Amino acid sequence: MLKNSLSLRAFFNGRVDIWDETVAEKDVTKLTRMATRLHLEPGATILDVGTGTGVFLPYMLNLIGGDGRVVAIDIADQMLLRAKDKGFQGNISYIYADIMSLPLGDEIFDTVVCYSSFPHFQDRLQALQEAYRVIRRGGWLLICHTSSRAHINEVHGQMDVVKHDTIPDADEMRSMLSTAGFSDIAIENGSDSYLAHARKPQ
Ligand SMILES: C[S@@+](CC[C@H](N)C(=O)[O-])C[C@H]1O[C@@H](n2cnc3c(N)ncnc32)[C@H](O)[C@@H]1O
């Protein structure tokens, strides 16, 4: 694990007890609305990157139903354990893993979701290339937040460990996604949400 990833892991593990109360998104309407924008099909197999305490899990599970499956990964073991301890109903595997080097086979996911996690990936291109590798042909990558890009970049800028963990501008995001091999790239930078979607060609 990179040195910065170790600091990040400690940063997030150190916030596990306050996360749900004071940091995580609690607005059910915003979370529901974002989940429905991801076009998750019933029965889909999803990789949830940076699951944390599992804030977004129930919203995705609700859409994919009992035939769906989520693999939830995080580099912060304590955050992931908290998600697991919540006992969400559904077909979920929790794996302590880094998106930049996944212990998973090729082309096994319909969709890779990065909810509130992308800015923290230390090597974005490597993360996108790993996501591309594990997505099936025709499957989707979704990078999403329930706050605006400007708000997230401002909040991160106030904290030493994550001050460089920003969402890039649309040109840079588009260029990275394209370099990683994705097509059908669209970036929606809203006033209280952010969604970048991209597809692995058939
Ligand atoms: C801002 S938190 C969001 C957690 C959760 N998605 C939420 O909204 O509450 C970002 C999460 O991404 C995880 N993370 C950061 N870099 C990662 C990486 N390279 N691979 C997997 N997870 C990572 C962190 O450990 C942290 O739990």
The ligand as an SDF file (V2000), in Angstrom:
LIG
                    3D

 27 29  0  0  0  0  0  0  0  0999 V2000
  -15.4240    9.8820    2.0360 C   0  0  0  0  0  0  0  0  0  0  0  0
  -15.4270    8.1800    2.4770 S   0  0  0  0  0  0  0  0  0  0  0  0
  -16.9980    7.6700    1.8480 C   0  0  0  0  0  0  0  0  0  0  0  0
  -17.5100    6.4070    2.4580 C   0  0  0  0  0  0  0  0  0  0  0  0
  -18.9420    6.0530    2.0340 C   0  0  0  0  0  0  0  0  0  0  0  0
  -19.0070    5.8190    0.5940 N   0  0  0  0  0  0  0  0  0  0  0  0
  -19.8680    7.1700    2.4340 C   0  0  0  0  0  0  0  0  0  0  0  0
  -20.3610    7.8890    1.5590 O   0  0  0  0  0  0  0  0  0  0  0  0
  -20.0850    7.3500    3.6270 O   0  0  0  0  0  0  0  0  0  0  0  0
  -14.2910    7.4840    1.2980 C   0  0  0  0  0  0  0  0  0  0  0  0
  -14.0190    6.0140    1.5220 C   0  0  0  0  0  0  0  0  0  0  0  0
  -13.2190    5.5470    0.4350 O   0  0  0  0  0  0  0  0  0  0  0  0
  -12.2330    4.6870    0.9590 C   0  0  0  0  0  0  0  0  0  0  0  0
  -11.0940    4.6410    0.0390 N   0  0  0  0  0  0  0  0  0  0  0  0
  -10.1870    5.6250   -0.1910 C   0  0  0  0  0  0  0  0  0  0  0  0
   -9.2870    5.2440   -1.0930 N   0  0  0  0  0  0  0  0  0  0  0  0
   -9.6350    3.9830   -1.4620 C   0  0  0  0  0  0  0  0  0  0  0  0
   -9.0730    3.0420   -2.3680 C   0  0  0  0  0  0  0  0  0  0  0  0
   -7.9430    3.3260   -3.0450 N   0  0  0  0  0  0  0  0  0  0  0  0
   -9.6820    1.8490   -2.5250 N   0  0  0  0  0  0  0  0  0  0  0  0
  -10.8140    1.5560   -1.8160 C   0  0  0  0  0  0  0  0  0  0  0  0
  -11.3660    2.4040   -0.9210 N   0  0  0  0  0  0  0  0  0  0  0  0
  -10.7880    3.5980   -0.7470 C   0  0  0  0  0  0  0  0  0  0  0  0
  -11.8840    5.2990    2.3090 C   0  0  0  0  0  0  0  0  0  0  0  0
  -11.2270    4.4000    3.1730 O   0  0  0  0  0  0  0  0  0  0  0  0
  -13.2640    5.7240    2.8080 C   0  0  0  0  0  0  0  0  0  0  0  0
  -13.9070    4.7290    3.5610 O   0  0  0  0  0  0  0  0  0  0  0  0
  1  2  1  0
  2  3  1  0
  2 10  1  0
  3  4  1  0
  4  5  1  0
  5  6  1  0
  5  7  1  0
  7  8  2  0
  7  9  1  0
 10 11  1  0
 11 12  1  0
 11 26  1  0
 12 13  1  0
 13 14  1  0
 13 24  1  0
 14 15  1  0
 14 23  1  0
 15 16  2  0
 16 17  1  0
 17 18  1  0
 17 23  2  0
 18 19  1  0
 18 20  2  0
 20 21  1  0
 21 22  2  0
 22 23  1  0
 24 25  1  0
 24 26  1  0
 26 27  1  0
M  CHG  2   2   1   9  -1
M  END
$$$$
